[in-house]
Amino acid sequence: MIKYICDCCGKEIKKGEIKQIKVHDNYTNRVEKEGIHWCKDCVSNNGKPGFNFPILDTSEIEFEIELEKLKEETEELLGAVIKYKTNEFELIDNVIEEGYDVIQVVVNIIDRLGLIDYMQEGLERHIEKLKGRGWKFKNE
């Protein structure tokens, strides 16, 4: 049995789901490599496996205001979590919404710093750091 592996993320893919791509030279537009096989996720994520989160265009907002937004959203998340944990009336949806607001601002800041392409590598290093500190992961 032949196994097909995505050349981008390394996961096994079914033959019918293989997407063949060509790598072009940015300057000459000549094909540098052919027959590269990617899974549909890597094609849709433009070759950035494992990180598919929307990035907002915050170019019209001053960077310092975006940093303040992170503080504001973090405070809102903390408030929602505390209310939820103390059985005050707080909907699960609100906790999740506030959590994603914090994540969104962090992603936008990382993008503005020009570091978004390092997210997957950073995640891998983060996981190794946590393992090195003795943390156990759920579902492992």
N, C-alpha and C positions, 0 to 999 in steps of 0.2 A: 504494500500500500504506500503510495506517495503522499508525503506530508508537505503542505505548503505553508511557509512561514513568511510573515510580513517582514520585509527588509527594513521597515522603519521601527516598529515596536517589538517585533520578535514573537508575536502571538501566532498560534496556528490558525489558518483560515481555510475555509472550504473553497474548492476549486472554482465554483461558480461566483464566489464573492471577491475574487482577486481583481484588483485594479492595477493595470500596467501603466506605469508612468515613464516619462523620459526626463532626464535632467539636462537643462539647457545652460550654456554659458551665458551669463548676464550681458556680456559685452558683444559677443559675436552672434548670439542666439543659436549657435551650433549645438547639436545634441552631443553631450559629453558621455552619458550613460544611457543604455536602453535596457528594456526587459526588467526593470526594477518592479518588484511586486509589493504593493501596499494593500492593507485591509481597508475597508470602506471608512472606518473610523479615522485612520491616519490621513486618508484623502480629504475627508470633510474637515479635519482639524489642521489641514495644511502642513502635515508632517510634524505636528506637535502632539505626540501621544500623551495621554494622561492629563492634559490640561485643556479643558474646553469650557471656559467661563467667559461670559460677555465682558467686553472692555468698553467703557463709555468714553466718548470724546469729551474730555474735561479741559481742553486747551484754552477755553475762554474763562476758566476759573483760575484765580491765583493759587499757586501751590500752597501757600500758608493757609488759605481758606479750606483747601482740601484736607490739610492736616487737622484743622479744627473740626471738620466734618467727621473725621475718624474718632476724635474724642467724644463728640456729640452722639454718634451712633453707638459707640461702646457703652456710654452711660445709659442709653435707651435699652440696650440689650441687658445690661446688668439689672436695670429696674424691672424689666419683664421677667427675667429669671428669678429674681427675689420674690416677686409677687406670685409667680407660678409655684415656687418651692414652698412658700408659706401658705399655700392654699387660698390666697386671695383670688378674686375673680380675674384670671388672666388666661386668655385662650392660647392653646398650643400654637395656633397659627401665628399669633403675635410674636412668640418667642422665636419661631423659625424665621419669620420675616425680619426681625431685628438682627438675627444672626447673619442672614444673607446681606443685610445692609452693611454690616461691618466687613464681611468678606468682600463685597463689591468695592468699598472704598479702598481697602488694602490692595486689591487687584489693580485698581485705577492708579494708585500711588506707585506701585511697582512698575506698571507700564510707563508712567510719566518719567520714571528714572531710567527707562530704557533697559529694564532687567527682565521683562516678561519671558524672553526666550530661555532664561535660566531657571524657570520654575520647576520643570521636571527634574533637572539635575539637583536643584536645591531640595526638592522633596526627597529624593533618594538619600542625600546627605543628612537631611533632618531625621529620616527613619533610622539610619545607622547611628546617629548621635543618641537617639532615644534608646535604641537597643544597647548601646554602650553604657548608658546610665541605668540599665537594668529594667527598663519598662517592658511589660508584657503587652501584647496586642490581642485584642478580641479576635475570635474566629481564626486563630492560628494554631 
